[in-house]
């Protein structure tokens, strides 16, 4: 019998004009052929990869805010980010963080990630142009970690490189569900894990879908975090394929309003100080003066370091690393020595180079010389267990000292911001003239 | 001379239909020569032949056929050539031809009349839109009042064809009214001649598209509907069928005008479904399927978040008819034919009824369930196979539409019964439908997206697998459905990761599918295809744990592909089968490449096979000679992306096939896919693609200037320019003078295109997107190079294009995103040089603000980026 079309066949005509048959609806067949699926998926992948290539071209290189050679006006622009990492001998011009990280395994990978974290200096003085060149945000209290999603799994690592959580998430390639692009392409976020609401608060973005944001300014990275995160459902409440919620920490311009919003505005998380980011700074591993942390008793429960019992000791404590030559140094690069131990004492106390030691500091033995701290006498208070990997930085010791004696107050920051805004106004006047 | 010639023509036309090949060939040669030497004379003698009642029927029919082919062709390009050729003919010759054709409508020979009416319609299709032949419709309508029924019949037929060829806008409402009056009168029961009534009914089918105004007038619509409904009661089966075909067409064209007629139509269709000839009953069911289609579309639009509204309201006809409609459809399910599952082309009452039931379920959802379940429960255990099959089919049909909450308890009860029926039922039909129903259960009630408690659990999954793998050894049609069920079972576990209950059986599943594909009877019922497609889906849902098993599959599939290449001399039929098999194998490799190439743990091991795979793909291309294999091309694209810059070593050999693919105008899908692969290569090879770019660009530019290439390939070609520029950077310099003018003229066209319909607007937006992606890639490619100065002359035009798009207000979000990105790229690459231009541009500020406040995060992202780039360019 002649097959009739399910869709209306037009009135049959003579043999000369075969009627146009619309395709019959499949009977007992899946409606979409696997071949069509392969074709469609190839087209989709291609267009996603084109978008990636395009985005990479836009985000990489010297494009944003670095002065253009042909631009005579470059001098009027805000100063380009000082290339601090060049001075310090690090060289993460690793264009593709993802591919480097992908090759590492086990402890190497752990160490690698430990080195990637960007550590703020402690703010002991308000930097110049605070209002013009800086962002501010309220820092959530919690565990600082690097969150990496790739290959269908998300892993968060603490500052020392050990794993905090291994979980599925709605970040790109963060769960087996919805893998897209090469499954191995990494996304790396700088987060603080906030226990009370089990949320990862994103403070920075280092890599997204395999392309590096190293060479991008903080300003660009923050806008990128905001826009990219909304592309995923990582901000949704937890579900089977999304164990923890991710949330972006609101970032403000460091103006009076911004500072007030960060300092006194309500947040869904417990605050632990304020974070300041220089807008023009590129991401940089290690301690950097282009990111600053500041605290007082209003915006942090942890202003002054406590001892192992959670008590504020009567004397300031510092943690320093013992070097081969007996010097006791900070975690800065290059390290700053606060004193030394003699060989006999080292052997007697069974200490080794690399050990982290806690010392108490007598107030009267501290001297401040050109913004640098000198300590006359260190009293060994104990050896630290191995879970801690880093000594204190110079700025932290200084901040702790200041906190006990002459803290930098919020009023001082407000004053700094206000003086800044006057500067901006005066520039405006000049330009109009 | 003319007489001599036409004498010759008769003989030649008869010879051209001779059984003797050499005579036929000679005659065809002569006709071709005649046509080439003297086209007007040729067409004139063919029309004389057709009009001459003294001539044999066979020569007249062929004369008409050649005439028709001289006026129209399927292929768009050829078609417009023929249109132009006809319009350019001497008007005296055309008038003579038309007079002869009209004269033929009165011929006593039916086939001559019918042929002539089709040729007249073709000429009308060319001339009426050009406002030529204005007297045609009038002279046809005057024929209607002739007494001879054969003239009346031929005239109605001509009017029908004319409505098919000419678009409604080209005909005045006054003439439309006259045509409809003539046609509907011809359909009336008072028309004594059934040939005339049939011709009129078929003509109405084509004329319905002209009746918009008339259907809005209650009196005229009532009249037309009454006549159509009466015609469904004609004693002639052909008239009844044609009348139901009209009802089907009305149901989709005038859905919103049907409310007052639905009760009558239900009665008419129910009577036809229960008692009329199958050809009539099928159309009666089709009416309800068509109403379902309409309501599904409308309800879809209701729930869509963008419009949340529909131009046409839903009248819920199906919901209202449900209590009577469902029992009627269930009855049809019992009218299966023996072996219908073995016949690819089969279409009968049971199949149409079941399909309609499935549509009803999608239209009304939960409400269908209580009406169908008693039928299922009553029949599923009956000794007669028809009852068991009908019950199973009914159950399978309602699995899409109703909520999972409603269905899950029923499926939980049915699952074990189905599994046992699939193995034990003595009847192949029942097993076929059972396996299909299981597949529908897995498709709609299984998978991580489902909110309810899972129907498929780790516990019953093992049993299901055992049954399906066993059933894959059954007769081909049953085995094919079992593969299909496994496909959906696997699909539901795509997200399950290492927890997938399939993991422990992974090796067995793959083994069984390979064995199935090797069955000697795997060519029947599409079994081999189903086995490979299922294998693909299983590969797609493999995990880190099962990836090593997929890795082992590579040499197996490669060996199969190798074997297809070793075969000796093949017949055409065998060659086609081999090509199909190669397609399946390349498709499978493509899926494996995508899967393993994306997994860090297997990528290295998998790339060990790259050389061998590439060698096989090249050989597959080589044995097709003229064209390249689409599937192999897709697989190569995936391989290039996985291999990255290492793919460069294959380029020398692969290049010729790449070029061949780009030249394939006929199979435009192949061309489109090859263009996509060029993009893959650009991203994989980056500047290593440079040596091949001259050839590729030449071919792409040729493609763009060709009239023959399907238009859907053009947008991806523009995007491909961007891919190339991004890969080779400033080396794109030498192509600028060719590519930029093409982009500019395409941009001008697409900016000012007035889209007549949704489809055209869609295409226009694709085209704009392609052009913008090209600009984006070119601008970014030159970033940081001193040669970016070369782009300055093009910048004003790009900005004008963006202005035009913004002013046009008909961009979709994806064009908006790309467009605002191009504005950013312009600023980013040209820096301070672009600043003044952007400041001058009339709408860039407004456009940027609009995008910055867009609800679409991708548009907003692009805009945020553009804002930063522009701020720098403007302030710098």
Interface residues (C-beta under 8 A of the other chain):
Chain A: X1 X2 X3 X4 X5 X6 X7 X8 X9 X10 X11 X13 X14 X16 X17 X24 X25 X27 X28 X29 X30 X33 X34 X35 X38 X39 X41 X42 X43 X45 X46 X47 X49 X50 X53 X54 X57 X58 X61 X62 X63 X64 X65 X68 X70 X71 X73 X74 X77 X102 X150 X151 X152 X168 X175 X176 X177 X178 X179 X181 X182 X183 X184 X219 X220 X223 X227 X228 X230 X231 X240 X241
Chain B: X61 X64 X65 X68 X111 X114 X115 X118 X160 X164 X201 X202 X205 X206 X242 X245 X248 X249 X279 X282 X283 X286 X289 X290 X341 X345 X346 X347 X351 X352 X354 X355 X432 X433 X436 X439 X443 X448 X481 X484 X487 X488 X494 X495 X496 X497 X532 X533 X536 X537 X543 X544 X583 X587 X590 X591 X594 X597 X598 X599 X600 X603 X630 X631 X634 X637 X638 X641 X669 X673 X676 X679 X680 X683 X719 X722 X723 X726 X773 X776 X777 X780 X781 X783 X784 X821 X824 X825 X828 X831 X832 X833 X857 X858 X860 X861 X864 X865 X868 X869 X872 X875 X876
